[in-house]
Structures are given as C-alpha cells and as structure tokens.
C-alpha cells in the first residue's frame, strides 16, 4: 500500500485493506468463479464499495481492475512513496 498521504486517508476513513498482487489474482482467474466468489464474500461482510489503489503508471493493473468492473475514481500526483521514489496513485472503485 502507498505510504504517507494515501495511507493517512485510508486510516482516517477506517477502511479495511485486502492486498493482492496482480500475479496472485491472474493465477486464480482460471477458476471461473474466483472473482464472483470474492466479491460475494465482501458483500456478505457488509462492504458496499471496493477501492483498488494502484501506483501509476501501471497499465497491467489498470486493465485488470477495469476487467473486473472497476472505474477510475481519483488520480493523486506524487503522493505515494514506493522504492524510494514519489509516484502518482490512482483509486479505482467498484460498487458491490
């Protein structure tokens, strides 16, 4: 998860985080019901929205999120510190 400004926002909003790598998700897509079951489980737990936080640029992650029905909701410039570099961070959102 990005540090500094973005993580402070997530903490302030009392969000729950599920961190999954693109590789882990893509390896499980071969099971037809993986994403449906994942989103159903979130619904059962009372989640109304799912937010994907992506360090930008990252075309692979953007395409994957959009494939699952996420839409771009925000783009923050130079707010994420990753590997010693300040990066843009995008939020993708999906209503459940």
DRENROGU-291712 format. One record per residue: x, y, z of N, C-alpha, C in turn; residue in three letters; residue number from 1. Coordinates in steps of 0.05 Angstrom, whole numbers. Example, Ala and Ser with C-alpha at 12.3 -4.5 7.8 and 13.67 -1.06 7.14 Angstrom:
2
+--------+--------+--------+--------+---------+--------+--------+--------+--------+------+------+
!  neast ! nnorth !    nup ! caeast ! canorth !   caup !  ceast ! cnorth !    cup ! resn ! resi !
+--------+--------+--------+--------+---------+--------+--------+--------+--------+------+------+
!    264 !   -114 !    156 !    246 !     -90 !    156 !    264 !    -66 !    156 !  ALA !    1 !
!    257 !    -45 !    142 !    273 !     -21 !    143 !    258 !      1 !    157 !  SER !    2 !
+--------+--------+--------+--------+---------+--------+--------+--------+--------+------+------+
//
This chain:
96
+--------+--------+--------+--------+---------+--------+--------+--------+--------+------+------+
!  neast ! nnorth !    nup ! caeast ! canorth !   caup !  ceast ! cnorth !    cup ! resn ! resi !
+--------+--------+--------+--------+---------+--------+--------+--------+--------+------+------+
!     17 !    -23 !      0 !      0 !       0 !      0 !     18 !     25 !      0 !  UNK !    1 !
!     10 !     46 !    -14 !     26 !      70 !    -14 !     28 !     82 !     14 !  UNK !    2 !
!     49 !     98 !     18 !     54 !     110 !     44 !     46 !    139 !     44 !  UNK !    3 !
!     48 !    151 !     67 !     44 !     179 !     71 !     15 !    188 !     67 !  UNK !    4 !
!     10 !    206 !     48 !    -16 !     218 !     45 !    -38 !    198 !     40 !  UNK !    5 !
!    -34 !    179 !     23 !    -55 !     160 !     16 !    -61 !    142 !     40 !  UNK !    6 !
!    -41 !    131 !     53 !    -46 !     113 !     76 !    -60 !    128 !     99 !  UNK !    7 !
!    -53 !    154 !    102 !    -67 !     170 !    122 !    -96 !    173 !    116 !  UNK !    8 !
!   -103 !    177 !     91 !   -131 !     179 !     82 !   -145 !    153 !     88 !  UNK !    9 !
!   -133 !    130 !     81 !   -146 !     104 !     85 !   -151 !    100 !    115 !  UNK !   10 !
!   -132 !    107 !    132 !   -135 !     104 !    161 !   -157 !    122 !    171 !  UNK !   11 !
!   -159 !    146 !    162 !   -179 !     165 !    171 !   -207 !    155 !    164 !  UNK !   12 !
!   -210 !    141 !    142 !   -236 !     131 !    133 !   -243 !    104 !    144 !  UNK !   13 !
!   -225 !     92 !    160 !   -230 !      66 !    173 !   -235 !     44 !    152 !  UNK !   14 !
!   -219 !     44 !    132 !   -221 !      24 !    111 !   -207 !     -2 !    119 !  UNK !   15 !
!   -218 !    -23 !    109 !   -205 !     -49 !    111 !   -189 !    -54 !     86 !  UNK !   16 !
!   -166 !    -64 !     88 !   -149 !     -69 !     64 !   -145 !    -98 !     59 !  UNK !   17 !
!   -148 !   -106 !     34 !   -141 !    -132 !     24 !   -120 !   -128 !      2 !  UNK !   18 !
!    -95 !   -136 !      8 !    -74 !    -132 !    -12 !    -70 !   -158 !    -28 !  UNK !   19 !
!    -73 !   -155 !    -54 !    -69 !    -178 !    -71 !    -51 !   -169 !    -94 !  UNK !   20 !
!    -32 !   -185 !   -101 !    -14 !    -179 !   -123 !    -29 !   -185 !   -149 !  UNK !   21 !
!    -21 !   -172 !   -171 !    -32 !    -178 !   -197 !    -28 !   -207 !   -204 !  UNK !   22 !
!     -4 !   -217 !   -197 !      3 !    -245 !   -204 !    -16 !   -264 !   -189 !  UNK !   23 !
!    -21 !   -259 !   -164 !    -38 !    -277 !   -149 !    -67 !   -277 !   -160 !  UNK !   24 !
!    -76 !   -254 !   -168 !   -103 !    -252 !   -179 !   -104 !   -265 !   -206 !  UNK !   25 !
!    -85 !   -259 !   -224 !    -85 !    -270 !   -251 !    -82 !   -300 !   -251 !  UNK !   26 !
!    -67 !   -312 !   -232 !    -65 !    -341 !   -230 !    -91 !   -354 !   -222 !  UNK !   27 !
!   -108 !   -340 !   -207 !   -133 !    -351 !   -198 !   -156 !   -345 !   -217 !  UNK !   28 !
!   -152 !   -329 !   -237 !   -174 !    -323 !   -256 !   -182 !   -347 !   -271 !  UNK !   29 !
!   -164 !   -367 !   -273 !   -171 !    -391 !   -288 !   -195 !   -406 !   -275 !  UNK !   30 !
!   -199 !   -401 !   -250 !   -223 !    -413 !   -237 !   -246 !   -393 !   -243 !  UNK !   31 !
!   -266 !   -403 !   -257 !   -287 !    -385 !   -267 !   -301 !   -368 !   -246 !  UNK !   32 !
!   -305 !   -378 !   -222 !   -320 !    -363 !   -202 !   -303 !   -348 !   -182 !  UNK !   33 !
!   -276 !   -347 !   -187 !   -259 !    -334 !   -167 !   -268 !   -306 !   -160 !  UNK !   34 !
!   -271 !   -288 !   -180 !   -277 !    -260 !   -174 !   -306 !   -258 !   -164 !  UNK !   35 !
!   -325 !   -273 !   -175 !   -352 !    -272 !   -165 !   -353 !   -280 !   -135 !  UNK !   36 !
!   -340 !   -301 !   -128 !   -339 !    -310 !   -100 !   -326 !   -289 !    -82 !  UNK !   37 !
!   -304 !   -277 !    -92 !   -290 !    -257 !    -76 !   -308 !   -233 !    -71 !  UNK !   38 !
!   -322 !   -223 !    -91 !   -339 !    -200 !    -87 !   -364 !   -207 !    -71 !  UNK !   39 !
!   -374 !   -232 !    -74 !   -397 !    -241 !    -58 !   -389 !   -242 !    -28 !  UNK !   40 !
!   -365 !   -251 !    -23 !   -355 !    -252 !      5 !   -354 !   -224 !     17 !  UNK !   41 !
!   -344 !   -206 !      1 !   -343 !    -178 !     11 !   -371 !   -167 !     17 !  UNK !   42 !
!   -390 !   -173 !      0 !   -418 !    -165 !      4 !   -429 !   -176 !     30 !  UNK !   43 !
!   -424 !   -202 !     35 !   -434 !    -215 !     59 !   -422 !   -201 !     84 !  UNK !   44 !
!   -398 !   -191 !     82 !   -385 !    -177 !    104 !   -394 !   -148 !    107 !  UNK !   45 !
!   -413 !   -140 !     90 !   -424 !    -113 !     92 !   -410 !    -92 !     75 !  UNK !   46 !
!   -391 !    -99 !     58 !   -378 !     -80 !     41 !   -397 !    -70 !     20 !  UNK !   47 !
!   -396 !    -44 !     15 !   -413 !     -32 !     -6 !   -396 !    -23 !    -30 !  UNK !   48 !
!   -371 !    -17 !    -25 !   -353 !      -7 !    -46 !   -326 !    -21 !    -43 !  UNK !   49 !
!   -313 !    -26 !    -66 !   -286 !     -37 !    -66 !   -269 !    -16 !    -80 !  UNK !   50 !
!   -246 !    -10 !    -67 !   -228 !      10 !    -78 !   -202 !     -4 !    -85 !  UNK !   51 !
!   -193 !     -1 !   -109 !   -167 !     -11 !   -117 !   -147 !     13 !   -117 !  UNK !   52 !
!   -125 !     10 !   -104 !   -105 !      31 !   -102 !    -81 !     22 !   -119 !  UNK !   53 !
!    -75 !     38 !   -140 !    -54 !      30 !   -159 !    -33 !     51 !   -161 !  UNK !   54 !
!     -8 !     43 !   -158 !     15 !      61 !   -163 !     16 !     64 !   -193 !  UNK !   55 !
!     17 !     89 !   -202 !     17 !      95 !   -231 !     44 !    105 !   -241 !  UNK !   56 !
!     51 !     99 !   -266 !     35 !      84 !   -286 !     38 !     54 !   -281 !  UNK !   57 !
!     16 !     40 !   -287 !     16 !      11 !   -285 !     -7 !      0 !   -302 !  UNK !   58 !
!     -2 !     -1 !   -328 !    -23 !      -9 !   -347 !    -35 !    -36 !   -342 !  UNK !   59 !
!    -18 !    -55 !   -333 !    -28 !     -82 !   -328 !    -48 !    -82 !   -306 !  UNK !   60 !
!    -42 !    -68 !   -284 !    -61 !     -67 !   -261 !    -86 !    -52 !   -268 !  UNK !   61 !
!    -83 !    -30 !   -283 !   -107 !     -14 !   -291 !   -125 !    -32 !   -308 !  UNK !   62 !
!   -114 !    -46 !   -328 !   -131 !     -63 !   -345 !   -144 !    -85 !   -329 !  UNK !   63 !
!   -130 !    -97 !   -310 !   -141 !    -118 !   -293 !   -165 !   -108 !   -277 !  UNK !   64 !
!   -161 !    -85 !   -264 !   -183 !     -73 !   -248 !   -207 !    -67 !   -265 !  UNK !   65 !
!   -202 !    -55 !   -288 !   -225 !     -48 !   -306 !   -238 !    -73 !   -317 !  UNK !   66 !
!   -223 !    -95 !   -321 !   -235 !    -120 !   -329 !   -255 !   -130 !   -308 !  UNK !   67 !
!   -250 !   -125 !   -283 !   -267 !    -133 !   -261 !   -289 !   -113 !   -255 !  UNK !   68 !
!   -292 !    -93 !   -271 !   -314 !     -74 !   -268 !   -308 !    -49 !   -252 !  UNK !   69 !
!   -282 !    -44 !   -245 !   -275 !     -20 !   -231 !   -274 !      3 !   -250 !  UNK !   70 !
!   -279 !     27 !   -239 !   -277 !      52 !   -255 !   -258 !     71 !   -241 !  UNK !   71 !
!   -243 !     86 !   -256 !   -225 !     105 !   -244 !   -240 !    126 !   -229 !  UNK !   72 !
!   -232 !    131 !   -204 !   -246 !     149 !   -186 !   -229 !    173 !   -179 !  UNK !   73 !
!   -202 !    170 !   -178 !   -185 !     192 !   -170 !   -156 !    187 !   -180 !  UNK !   74 !
!   -142 !    208 !   -183 !   -113 !     207 !   -190 !    -99 !    228 !   -173 !  UNK !   75 !
!    -81 !    219 !   -156 !    -66 !     236 !   -139 !    -37 !    237 !   -149 !  UNK !   76 !
!    -26 !    261 !   -152 !      1 !     263 !   -163 !     22 !    264 !   -141 !  UNK !   77 !
!     42 !    247 !   -144 !     65 !     247 !   -127 !     58 !    244 !    -97 !  UNK !   78 !
!     40 !    226 !    -90 !     33 !     222 !    -62 !     42 !    195 !    -50 !  UNK !   79 !
!     50 !    177 !    -67 !     59 !     151 !    -58 !     89 !    147 !    -59 !  UNK !   80 !
!    100 !    138 !    -37 !    129 !     133 !    -37 !    134 !    103 !    -39 !  UNK !   81 !
!    145 !     95 !    -62 !    150 !      67 !    -67 !    178 !     63 !    -78 !  UNK !   82 !
!    193 !     46 !    -65 !    221 !      41 !    -73 !    237 !     67 !    -74 !  UNK !   83 !
!    232 !     85 !    -55 !    247 !     110 !    -53 !    240 !    131 !    -74 !  UNK !   84 !
!    219 !    126 !    -89 !    211 !     145 !   -110 !    182 !    154 !   -104 !  UNK !   85 !
!    177 !    180 !   -108 !    150 !     190 !   -106 !    135 !    183 !   -131 !  UNK !   86 !
!    111 !    172 !   -128 !     95 !     163 !   -151 !     66 !    174 !   -149 !  UNK !   87 !
!     54 !    174 !   -173 !     25 !     180 !   -173 !     10 !    155 !   -163 !  UNK !   88 !
!    -14 !    160 !   -153 !    -30 !     138 !   -143 !    -58 !    142 !   -153 !  UNK !   89 !
!    -70 !    121 !   -164 !    -97 !     122 !   -174 !   -116 !    105 !   -157 !  UNK !   90 !
!   -140 !    114 !   -153 !   -161 !      98 !   -140 !   -181 !     89 !   -161 !  UNK !   91 !
!   -187 !     63 !   -162 !   -207 !      52 !   -179 !   -229 !     41 !   -160 !  UNK !   92 !
!   -254 !     46 !   -167 !   -276 !      39 !   -150 !   -296 !     21 !   -163 !  UNK !   93 !
!   -307 !      3 !   -147 !   -328 !     -16 !   -157 !   -350 !    -17 !   -136 !  UNK !   94 !
!   -375 !    -12 !   -144 !   -398 !     -15 !   -125 !   -405 !    -45 !   -125 !  UNK !   95 !
!   -412 !    -54 !   -101 !   -420 !     -82 !    -98 !   -450 !    -84 !    -98 !  UNK !   96 !
+--------+--------+--------+--------+---------+--------+--------+--------+--------+------+------+
//
